[in-house]
């Protein structure tokens, strides 16, 4: 009887330890957000909005690239790139799964017609950058963490390796999916009160008076207003593919002779569909992909592929150790700064939204509670088919985090850039991050208890 009782006590202590090891890291980085929330309150204003905007620029342009470069570079090599192949694939799988859930939410909750695509996007595209990095840093902060001594460097490397895929999807697929709906754009424009034009004017006012813009716009894309183009607030794809003036017949051009008598042959005009696709591709902001965090990721991967270069840059005895140590010191400021900015963003509160309470609740529930359950099944199946690194629990934890995070804050910046559903994006992101406090706690405890403590 005593043996049975002692066994039960040991199991209870172990269970309590698992829960504590899951909750404590969460409380660490949530407390940083609470500091930002409290200190940026209008009544206190110890951290003004201008300071938080400057801090967000430092996170984006300096702290985050330093964190990625100093942790991904020494952790990666050609063999690791082959072993980690499922990380970027999992980003695509989680996005597709989330978009399917978003489609179901849109069909069930029936948002206003102009927000149908918006509902799909906000459910499908999660935060694969700052928030997972904050979780990993908090989990790995203590020396007795369950992932071992290389927890922080390996975890940051896993997260950073997935970022380039997410960024590519946002600046290509999401950019075009967030264009204003053509029907809504035309109908409102005929009535003489275009919301798109009003939003465009609002963004121009933001560019003039920078302090009036929300932290949501600046949080993950500082200086976004400088990237506006002629077509960024128009339904480009819908107009291009509904334009019947583009002839489908191939035109034949007569060869021209230059002054030296050589024939200058121009290519035949491409078919209509090819021309339309080319127009869309030319107006896709591919150049926006090369942001400081993405450049840091690519540079670290390139250096890591060459062992000699990796040794020269990252060895403690090399001439570059002074530089890498300095970058490492700057990298330590990334997580507290990002969480302070997040707290300041939440302090602004939710904007008035025309999306509807039912659709907002549907997006929050699907993104934060249903998608993680599907993620557990997907990662478990991948593990069963030997797609994952054997015995690497941190690898599995990072994969599961990709299904657990709220929608990417960058979606708010894209919405502002396209002049589409700006207030709705701000409101959805606000409520998702509030509810994520509970969903994160629930699922991280579940991950630690049933997946990670089995190692």
Secondary structure, DSSP 8 states (H G I E B T S, - for coil): -HHHHHHHHHHHHHHHHHHHHHHHHHHHHHHHHHHHHHHTSTTT-SS-HHHHHHHHHHIIIIIHHHHHHHHHHHH--HHHHHHTHHHHHHHHHHHHHHHHHHHHHHHHH---GGGHHHHHHHHH-B--SHHHHHHHHHHTSSTT-TT-TTHHHHHHHHHHHHHHHHHHHIIIIIHHHTS--HHHHHHHHHTT--HHHHHHHHHHHHHHSGGGS-HHHHSSSTTGGGG--TTTTS-HHHHHHT-TTS--S------EE-TTS-EE-------HHHHHHHHHHHTS-GGGG--HHHHHHHHHHHHHTSHHHHHHHH-TTSTTHHHHHHHHHHHTHHHHHHHHHHHHHHHT-----SS-HHHHHHHHHIIIIIHHHHHHHHHHHHHHTT-S-TT-HHHHHHHHHHHHS-B-THHHHHHHHHTSSHHHHHHHHHHHHHHHHHHHHHHHHHHIIIIITT-
